[in-house]
Amino acid sequence: MGMTLERLADFGAAWKKKDLDLLMEFMTDDCVFHASVGVEPGTTFRGRDEVRRGFALMIAHDEGLESQGGDAFIAGDRGASQWSYSRTDEDGQVHEVHGCDLFEFEGDRIRVKDAYRKVHGDIGDAAAR
């Protein structure tokens, strides 16, 4: 049996609940997590113990942000999902981060989760360099 949209949505719900034990139930033994934050760019975690640690670090990184799911699709043993985080500052202004995950599946489990995020910044700064 392969990954389904319902099962992938359950993974997203576990992420929103910050439930590390449940998240790891979705992962294969040889899993890999490419985080959207780090020095590579991103940070790569390999194997169940390291991926769990990476998930915990990203959950802590995004603490205080409200998680929102988005569209997802599956094509054979690969898939993608969109997501966003938001927070409201003391002036009532909402700040959002949008991102997506690219997945590789093995049966109904996730072997690779590769995360990307769009962040705020002045696009004109790049042209000035």
N, C-alpha and C positions, 0 to 999 in steps of 0.2 A: 504494500500500500504506500502511496506517495503522499507528499504534503498536500494539504487542502487549504483553501482560503479560510475556512472556519478554524482550523488548527493554528494557522499563522496569526489570525486575529486573537486566539487564546494566548499566544506568545506575547503579543502586544499588550493584552490585558494584564499578564503577569508582570510585564515591565512597568506598566502604570502603577501596579500595586507594590512594586519594588520587592517582589517575592523571589529572592535568589534561589531558594530550593526549587520552586516551581519553574523558574527560568531554566535551570540546569536540566530539568526533566526533558526539555525540548532539544537538548544538545547531544551530539554524538560523542563518543569517547575521545576521538581525535579532533575535536572541535578547534576552530580558530576564530578569534574576534579581533577585527581591525577597528579600533576605536576612532572616533572622529576628532579626538583631541590628543595631542602628544607631540613628540619631537621628530617623528619619522618623515613626513607629517603623520599625525595620528600615533597610536601605539598598538603594537601587535601582541596578542596574548595567545598562546598555544597550549592545548591540553585542558582538561576539565578544571584543574585547580587554578591555573592561570586565567582561564576565561572567567571563572567565577570571581576571581580577584578583579579582573578588568571590568566586569559588570558592576561590582560593588563600587569601584572607583568612579565609573560614569554616573551611577545613581547619586553618589555623593556630590559629584561635580555639578549636577543639575538640580540639586536640592533647592526647594523653594520655587521651582518652576512648575507650571501646570502642563501636564502632558496631554496631547491630542493625537489621535490616530488619523489616518488618511487612507487614500486608495492603495490597493495592493493588487499584484497579479502574480501568477505562477505559470511558468512555461517549462514543463518537464521537470528537470532537477535544479532549476534556477527560479528565482523570484525576486520581487522588489516590493517595498512598502514605503509610503510617505508618512512623515510625522512632523509635529511641531511642538515647541515648548513656548510658553508665554509667562510673563510676570507683569504685574502692574506696580509701578513705582508710587512713591508717596504723593506725587502730583496727579495721579490717576492716568498717567500715560502707559499704554500697553506696549511692551517690548516683546518681539517674537524672534524665534530661531526656527528655521525650517530645515528639514533634512530628509534623507532617505537611507534605507538599508538595502544592500544587495545581498542576496542569499544564495548559497549552494546547499542543496538538500541531499540527504541520503535516506531514502525511504520517507518516513514521516517525521524525520528529525533534521535539525539544522547542523550542517557541518561547518559552514562559514557564514559569519555575519560581518559584513563590511559596511561601516557607517560613514555617511558624509553629511555635513551640515553647512548651511549658508549662514554667515554671520554679518553683523552690521559693520560698516566701515565706509570710508570715503573712497569711491572708485577712482576719483580724480587723483588721489595720492599716488597711485601706481603710474599714471602717465607722467607725473612730475619727476620720476626717477630716471 
